[in-house]
Amino acid sequence: MAKEGIKSLRDVPEIYDEVKRPRCLALTDNGLKLLDELAKSFQLSRSELVERIGRGYISVVQFEKQELEFLLTIANQQNSTIAEVIRLACNQLIQQKTID
């Protein structure tokens, strides 16, 4: 992921203090689709999303089945992905905490 106007150089760190190396992850087709949706909602590549999760910059939250069904209902009503709905909800919570 090169900085705007600057060409990436092989084996030269850009964002982090180390160079990214190719890795292999095994995912189901659905898991990959959902990972792509989540990355897109954050405007990140798959690689950068996994990197940020691994570094703890993005937290992974576990939902109960009832909460996921509720999010899916909202996503379907708004013609959005679950990831987009979660991101909007998180932004609203952050804004509410800032106001309080």
Secondary structure by P-SEA (a helix, b strand, c coil): cccccccccccccccccbbbbbbbbbbcaaaaaaaaaaaaaacccaaaaaaaaaaccbbbbbbcaaaaaaaaaaaaaacccaaaaaaaaaaaaaaaaaac
